């Protein structure tokens, strides 16, 4: 039952999403606090809630795809009604927690996430292969929550750079998944970028978006102005490794199964960039001995 709950709520992915709030808090404030942990928990709860509702909405499509047919609702283990109840409880808990932290702006951000993900992005996936672009807006919400909880404004240029980095990265992240699970998406009735652009064009477009992600990463790093020489050089190395990984998409005889390796490599590079900047901000006024 616990395993089914973890799958239903996409706990692993939801937890990864919630870390965006934690890192943004540190990047904004340069320290940790109990409100940081609570805002991270609030993001985790809302991410789990909207993910559960998403599985209620898509369980028929999920049942047609090898990758998702064993999910609790798609497989018939749990009913859609059970999913709705779990989703409602998680979302309501998240709203109560975020309101106690940052008031109505938190409520508005979470309600926007809920509406945009479940009632705009989810149905749009069935109609457009480019739904990932408006859907990428959702990736900016968790860091926004952490940033505001730290007492900062979303109008600050540092947050603009951070949000842009999160937004741009999600497009190549998703297109690499499309390369890996093209057949599954087709069986589920989803239009894909693979069908829209073709294999070679999608490889090149993904490469372009990965380069753009690296550029927004450079912009973000420049806005935070790392003070540690070690971290600065590690960031350069991370960017170079990310670029080297993306070059694999331009190989003439590229095989789609190799998208998995690139997927992991660019995600590690993205996460490393965020962690390194967070560490630098944390120790900016607490020099390493």
Secondary structure by P-SEA (a helix, b strand, c coil): caaaaaaaaaaaaaaaaaaaaaaaaaaacccccaaaaaaaaaaaaaaaaaaaaaaaacaaaaaacccccccccccccccaaaaaaaaaaaaaaaaaaaaacccaaaaaaaaaaaaaacccaaaaaacccccccccccccaaaaaaaaaaaccccccaaaaaaaaaaaaaaaaaaaaaaaacaaaaaaaccccccccccaaaaaaaaaaaaaaaaaaaaaaaaaaccccaaaaaaaaaaaaaaaaaacccccccccccaaaaaaaaaaaaaaaaaaaaaaaaaacccccc
